[in-house]
Amino acid sequence: MDSPNRTDFLAGLKPGGKYDNILGIYRHNTSADQIGVFDKEIIRALAETGTVKWIAHNGAGYDQIDVSECATQGITVSNTPGAIDDATATTALYLILSTLRHFSKAERSLHAGTWKSPISSGKTHDLTTRTLGILGLGGIGLRLAHLVHAFPMRVVYYSRHKRTDVPEWCEYAESIEALCQQADVLSVHVPLREETGMKRGSIIVNTARGKVVDEEAMIRALEDGHLSAVGLDVYPNEPNVNPRLLAFPQNALLPHMGTENQDSQRQMEVRALTNLKDYLRDGRGKDVVPELRSRL
């Protein structure tokens, strides 16, 4: 990325520009710092080149790309599923540990010189015998299930379809409501589009995207004690964090760093570039995003 801003990038796509005749794009979220997200304006500019047909996005989440406009303009988008399963699952595991045991709160207490005086053993719990509800048992959710089974935690999941290729100890809930009613901790790995009735004192862990959870409703539930804590790596308006979340010392809050490690970054980069290579060589990469698979 050598365009300092959006205007320069769009100019480079014009005939004779520095990006003239490109066939595919490798995209990283950091490019948004310079040119913004891949919205309708950028997608249409890519389509107008007449040559760009593939966007190889580096990342499992692709909400910074207007996939609907890509479909309209005949541009395919690939992502990197699987490459971040371990990193995101271990981040979720840390948040589960920290919120149940109040480890984040205890660490801040130590730094403040108050030792463990703010910690109440009556308000903390071990993972063993607790129930983890996984909303969306894809690659990340299943990896997390295996990690917490070692404690062991009871694992209950809900997905649009019951999976037949998972261990027998992964119990299937017939609805989101049934999942939430059983869960001591709910780990979110898919879009959350409806109200859920979680039991009092439960915990929400979110390593997916900040906007999949109603933040205002979540904070209200913290305020009235219905939720005992939340563990978050993602927020609706990053990098801004709602200051009201900081008012609850039992919360475990990370700055969207689930995949910030050398191993995951390499795996994502290689997978994204492999998709681009396969498109150039074979006419199609392997990781087409679900919304675009039916048209190929």
N, C-alpha and C positions, 0 to 999 in steps of 0.2 A: 504494500500500500504506500504509494508515493504521492497521493493526492492530499494536500493539506486541508481541503474542505470540499463540500458537495459541489460547488460551482465548478471547481477544477476537475472533479471526477466526471461530471456530466459532459463537460467540454471534451474530455479525453475520449468519450465514446463516439463523438462525431466523426464523420469521414475524414481521414487524415490525422485524427487525434492519436494520442499515445496509446490508447486502448483499441484502436481500429483493428478489425478482423480477429478479435479474440473469440474463441469458441466456447470456453467454459470459465467459470470463476471459482476460485477457492476463497471462501469467506470465513472470517473470524469475527466474533462479536466486538473485538477491540476496534475494528474499522468504524464502528458507530461513533467513536469519539471524534472522528474527523469528518465523516460524510453523513452520519445519521443512519437510521435503520433502512432496510430495503423495503420502502413503502411503494405505493403505486407509481410515484414519479420516477423512482429509480428503475423499477421493473419495466415500465413502459420505455424508458430510455434504453435499457438493455435489449428489449424486443425490437426497437427501431434500428438497431445495428444490423438486424437480419442474420446475424451469425451466432449470437449467444443463445445456447439452448440448455445449458446445465449450470446450476449453482451448487457447488459442493460445500456445504456448510460444515464448519468444524464445531460440533456440539450436538448433544442429543436434543436439546430444546431449540426450536427454530421460530419462536414467537416474534423475532425481529425481522422476519421475512413475510411479506404479504403473499402467502401461498395461493390464495384465491386468485389474485391478479396474475401470478405465475401460470396458473392453469388456463386463464383466459388468453394469455400471451404465448402459450405453447412452450414455456420454459419449465424444465424439471428441476426439482430440488432434492438433494440427498442430505442425510444427516449422519450421525455417528452413534447409533444405538449399540449398547454392549460395551463400548470403550470406557464408559464411566460407571459401570455397575458397581465395581468394588469401591471406588472412591466415594460415590454418593451413599452407598449402603453403610460404609464405615462412619461417614459423617452423621448419618441418621442414628447409628448405634451410639456414638458419642453423645448426641443430644438426648437420647433416651436415658442413658446412664446419668447424665448431668441433671436432668429434670427430676428423675426419680430420687436421686441421692443428694440433690442440691450441691453438686460439686462446683459448679460455676460460682454460686453464691459463696461457698466456703473459700474458694480461691481468692475472691475479692476481699473476703473478711481477713484472710491472712495478710494480704497486701496492705490492708488498712490498719493492721496491728491489733485487731480485735479477736485474733485466734479463731475459735469456732463458736464463740458466744452467740452469734445470730442464728445458729443452726439448731433446729429442734428435731430430735430423733423421732418424735411422735408424728412428724409431718413428712418423713422420708421413707422410702421403701426400697427393698432390693428388687432385682429383676426376676429372681426365681419365683415362680407361681403366678406372676402377673400375666395379664393377657395383652398381647400386642395385636391390634387390628391393622391390617395392611389394606389400604384402599388402592387397588391396582397391583396385581401380582405379575408384573412384567419382570424384566431382567433385574432391575434394581430391587424391587419388592421381594423377589425370590432370594436374592443374595442376602438381603437383610433377614429374611426368615431363617436362613441357615445360620447366620451369625447369632441371632438371639436364641435359637434352639439349643445352643451349647450351654446356656445358663442353668436350667432351661426356662424359657417363657412359653406359654401357650400361644399358638399362632392361629389367628382367624383372619380370613381375607375375603374381600369382595372384588370381583371383576365382572365385566359384562357377561362372561361365560365361565362356567366352572372348568378348571383345568384338570386334565386327566394325566398329566405328565409331572406331577409334583408329589413330594412325599406324603404319606398318609396322615402325618401329624399336622399338615396344613389344612385346617378345617375351612370349609366353604360356608359363608353366610349368604342367605337367600336375597338379602337386600342391604342397602347402605344403612338403613335404620337398624336392622338386626346386628350388623357389624358394630355400630357405634354403641349400642346398648350393652354389648359384652366387653368392649375394649377399655382397659385401663390406660392404654396409650394408643392413639390413632396416628399412624404414619401415612402421609399423603404422597402418592406417586402418580396421580392422574388428576385431571381437572375436576374440581368439586363444584357442582352446579346446583345443588339443592340443600335445603336445611337438613341438618342431622340432629338427632336427639341423643347426645352423649350423656353418660351417667355422671353424676356429680363427683368432683374430685379427679376427673380424668385429665389426660395430657394430650395435646396436639403437637406433632412433630412434622415440620414441612421442609423438605429439601427439593421440592419440585419448582414451582414458581409462586411468587408472592401473591399474585392476583387470583390464584385458584381458591383461596380462602377469603371469606369476608372479614377483613381486618377489624372493622368496627364491631361486628358481632363477637369476634374472638376476644377483643379487649373488654367488652361488656361482660362476657362470661368470666374473664379473669377478675373483674371488679366485684362481681357478685359471688365469687367463689365456686361457680359451677365448674370452671377449669382450675386445676390447682397450679398449672404451669404450662408454658409452651416452649418448644425448642425450635428455633428458626434459623435457617441459613439463607432464606430468600424473603424479599419484601416487595410490596406493590410498586414503590417509587424509588428504586435503588439509584444512587447510594444513600438516599435519605431514609432514615429510620424514624418511625413514629415515636416521639419521646415518651408517649404514654406507656410503651412497652418497657421502657427502662425503669419504670416505677415499681416493677415487680422483681425483686432481687432473686427470686427462685427461677426466673426465666433463664434459658441458655440461648444466647444470641451470637451468631457468627456472621461475618461480612461476606456472604455468598462465596465461600471458599471450598465447597465440596469437592471440586475437581482440581484444586490448586496444588497439584504435586507433579513432579517430573514424569512419573510413570504414566499417569492418566493423560497428561498433555501430549506426550509422545504418541500414545495409542490413538487419541482423537485425531491428531495431525496425520498419522499414517493412514488411518481409515478414510478420512476426508480426501486425501490425495489419491488413495486407491480408487475411490469412487470416480474421481475425475479422470484418472488413467483409464479405468474400464470404459468410461463413456467415450473417450477419444479413440480407444482401441476397438471396443466391441459395440459401441452405440448405446450402452446403458450401464450405469453403475448398479450396485447391489442394494443400496440402502435408500431407495426412493421413499420419501415421506408418505404416510398412509393416504393422505388426501389426494395424492397424484397417481397412485398405483393403478387405479382402474382405467386410466386413459392410455396406459402404455401397452 
